Amino acid sequence: MAPVQRVVVPGVHRLTQFAHATRAGDYVYVSGTLGTDASGALVTGGLAAEIDQTLTNLTTILAAADCGWDDVASVSVYLADLDDFAAMNEVYERYFDGPPPARITVGGVDLALGARVEMQCVAYAHRATNAAAPARRTGFVEHDGEHLYYEVVGDESSELTPLVLCHGAGGNHASWFQQVAHFAAERLVITWDHRGYGRSSDRGDQTGPLVASGDLLAVLDAIGIDRADLVGQSMGGWTVVAAALARPHLARSLVLTDSTGGFTTDRLLAQRDRVRPRAPLRDVLGDHPALGEAFSARSPELAHLYQSLGRMGTADPDTVIMRLLDVTYGENEAAQLTMPSLLIVGDHDQLFAPAVIRSLADLLPDARVVEVSGAGHSPYFEEPQRWNEALDSFLHWLDGGPS
């Protein structure tokens, strides 16, 4: 599904210069609608008939976008003569069983075709409850003496490129709970646990970048994935970079989210040294270095979930971080990553600041940067809708849609 869809409804007249509605993310924006019949002529029968036809047309358009009046958040009403306000309300209120949505009414407006009323609205376009849920299967891969857990969600016959999500040091496969269902609606989504995280073992105490890419490749081989869009959050960035370098034809694209993936140059180091350190952590509910302080204060329940996810395993965070810092890449490796790359970063990230990520974008052959406002080191968790929209747009472009 494209991030923006135009809705055109047979039987409801429109000018060719605009669609009846646009669906963007979870919302439907319905164009200004008149009381016209299928031929484009205003209905006869007076003001009440024209208002009723306008609302009928809106009802039809909303239904075509998989929503109804109960989903409408706001309505704008334009009247040629504000003296028609009371008459308009008499017809309007018949369309609502309970409290109606927010509304504005403007009078004294010149309307097309000499119409006496025009309306537009915005609705929340939830997924249809009878839509088939994406298939899900789970499993383990035995590799290098370890037991590696994975999940596959979505239609395995989809022609779209599979999406592989690699978590950071503060999470596991379940950290992507706000992404899996969203992206699995149209493509295969693979999540997995690095060694020592979630349900994966780390008997050899080797978890870290030196083994992670081999583990990822073993998981993808077991599933049968030979081409994918690779996404790495923080620590996961090291994993996808190493996998892309080890197997050049695997990655259609590379997505590093709040991660340098191990790339270290003089310019990157200079930018990193300018970052203002985060305030010291407190041993309290929700405080975490990978979350923005504002998010932890605003959503303590989700911040606590993040804390809990990060402790579901045996990996020691300090050990993992030291192992990450020991693995670095430079300009030669960057030149090999010629696939399109997307770099997403929270504008309040205190671990990999936007300036650092922009310096990385200058290093990679084909990279673009998206900053998520108001987010810290984990915008996929803190601002999932905006993070998902950024990745949606990038994938849609890769799939052949407009950039």
Secondary structure, DSSP 8 states (H G I E B T S, - for coil): --SEEEE--TTS---TTS-SEEEETTEEEEEEE-SB-TTS-B-SS-HHHHHHHHHHHHHHHHHHTT--GGGEEEEEEEES-GGGHHHHHHHHGGG-SS---EEEEE-S---GGG-SEEEEEEEE----TTS----EEEEEEEETTEEEEEEEES-TT-SS--EEEE--TT--GGGGTTTHHHHHTTS-EEEE--TTBTT---TTS--SHHHHHHHHHHHHHHHT-SSEEEEEETHHHHHHHHHHHHSTTTEEEEEEES--TTB--HHHHHHHHTS-------SSTT--TTS-HHHHHH-HHHHHHHHHHTTSBS--HHHHHHHHHT--B-HHHHHH--S-EEEEEETT-SSS-HHHHHHHHHHSSSEEEEEETT--S-HHHHSHHHHHHHHHHHHHHHTTS--
